Amino acid sequence: MKLPISKRLLQCAEMIPPCRTVADVGTDHGYLGVYLLQAGRCAHVIASDLREKPLASARANAAAFSVQDRMSFVLSDGLHHIKPGSFDVLVLAGMGGDLIARILADAPWLDGDNALLILQPQSAANDLRRALGARGWRIEQERLVRDGQFLYAVMAVRTEGGGPLTPGEQYVSPALRRAQDALYPAYLARMRRALELTVRGISRSADPADLARAAYYRAALTEVAALEAGEADTDKPKADEALAPSSAERSLL
Ligand SMILES: C[S@@+](CC[C@H](N)C(=O)[O-])C[C@H]1O[C@@H](n2cnc3c(N)ncnc32)[C@H](O)[C@@H]1O
């Protein structure tokens, strides 16, 4: 039987170095943990979820792929029932960026922990990057992966060595710029178009709260558009896909 793991989760796995224990919080089916154990990337996986049903599914999959002896299963809201120091790598994948940020904020002990964090937000990646920077954490590496019609960013984060990010950097991190993935031009175009839509929408709003937020989005748009223009000036080959604005673009905001 072949493990039905997504390209998105494979990208997360690729960014995990050989290690002892990986904690996969919000594991659902548990495929990432099964894959890491099968690949010999780690010795043990803590698979954790907020709900019983996904955890039962992770347990069943671990048994089906004969890795249950090397996986433990924890019912937990975020990291509440995960012991500090019990893992080398923490994965939070397939959840909204705001939820990932909330789970991390609820675990202040992570600041003194040496763990590597692999974060893959489904939405609100800018809010997550802002929270990471504000906490003094550093996005060490950031890569892009296309899975179906969606484009995902996967971040490897260290809990030290960072600082506040500009509005533009919250959409396109310095690590993403450095990586120069083949999908980078497509990602820049998506961010720029999504920000244009947001700025246009917010400009029509009469809500004073929107007016305050407008400055943030305008600043982000200016930075991202400048990055995109810089890219267009280079001779690098561009991803040749059609880039019609889509709900996926909106969901990245
Ligand atoms: C969409 S699934 C993602 C599964 C897997 N990580 C992936 O990327 O394919 C999100 C999972 O996160 C779990 N979840 C949601 N909120 C959570 C929380 N506060 N703590 C732990 N797990 C949570 C859900 O129950 C669900 O199983």
The ligand as an SDF file (V2000), in Angstrom:
LIG
                    3D

 27 29  0  0  0  0  0  0  0  0999 V2000
   -6.5670   20.4680    7.7480 C   0  0  0  0  0  0  0  0  0  0  0  0
   -5.9530   19.4030    8.9620 S   0  0  0  0  0  0  0  0  0  0  0  0
   -4.2370   19.3580    8.5390 C   0  0  0  0  0  0  0  0  0  0  0  0
   -3.6710   17.9870    8.7410 C   0  0  0  0  0  0  0  0  0  0  0  0
   -2.1990   17.8480    8.4340 C   0  0  0  0  0  0  0  0  0  0  0  0
   -1.3690   18.5880    9.3950 N   0  0  0  0  0  0  0  0  0  0  0  0
   -1.9060   18.3150    7.0490 C   0  0  0  0  0  0  0  0  0  0  0  0
   -1.2320   19.3500    6.8980 O   0  0  0  0  0  0  0  0  0  0  0  0
   -2.3410   17.6650    6.0840 O   0  0  0  0  0  0  0  0  0  0  0  0
   -5.9570   20.3860   10.4270 C   0  0  0  0  0  0  0  0  0  0  0  0
   -5.9340   19.5380   11.6960 C   0  0  0  0  0  0  0  0  0  0  0  0
   -5.6200   20.4070   12.7750 O   0  0  0  0  0  0  0  0  0  0  0  0
   -6.4060   20.0280   13.8740 C   0  0  0  0  0  0  0  0  0  0  0  0
   -6.4800   21.1870   14.7800 N   0  0  0  0  0  0  0  0  0  0  0  0
   -7.2420   22.3000   14.6620 C   0  0  0  0  0  0  0  0  0  0  0  0
   -7.0480   23.1200   15.7040 N   0  0  0  0  0  0  0  0  0  0  0  0
   -6.1260   22.5120   16.4990 C   0  0  0  0  0  0  0  0  0  0  0  0
   -5.5150   22.8590   17.7330 C   0  0  0  0  0  0  0  0  0  0  0  0
   -5.8240   23.9830   18.3750 N   0  0  0  0  0  0  0  0  0  0  0  0
   -4.6220   21.9990   18.2620 N   0  0  0  0  0  0  0  0  0  0  0  0
   -4.3140   20.8320   17.6420 C   0  0  0  0  0  0  0  0  0  0  0  0
   -4.8650   20.4580   16.4730 N   0  0  0  0  0  0  0  0  0  0  0  0
   -5.7510   21.2880   15.9060 C   0  0  0  0  0  0  0  0  0  0  0  0
   -7.7310   19.6150   13.2710 C   0  0  0  0  0  0  0  0  0  0  0  0
   -8.4650   18.7930   14.1540 O   0  0  0  0  0  0  0  0  0  0  0  0
   -7.2680   18.8950   12.0070 C   0  0  0  0  0  0  0  0  0  0  0  0
   -7.1090   17.5290   12.2260 O   0  0  0  0  0  0  0  0  0  0  0  0
  1  2  1  0
  2  3  1  0
  2 10  1  0
  3  4  1  0
  4  5  1  0
  5  6  1  0
  5  7  1  0
  7  8  2  0
  7  9  1  0
 10 11  1  0
 11 12  1  0
 11 26  1  0
 12 13  1  0
 13 14  1  0
 13 24  1  0
 14 15  1  0
 14 23  1  0
 15 16  2  0
 16 17  1  0
 17 18  1  0
 17 23  2  0
 18 19  1  0
 18 20  2  0
 20 21  1  0
 21 22  2  0
 22 23  1  0
 24 25  1  0
 24 26  1  0
 26 27  1  0
M  CHG  2   2   1   9  -1
M  END
$$$$
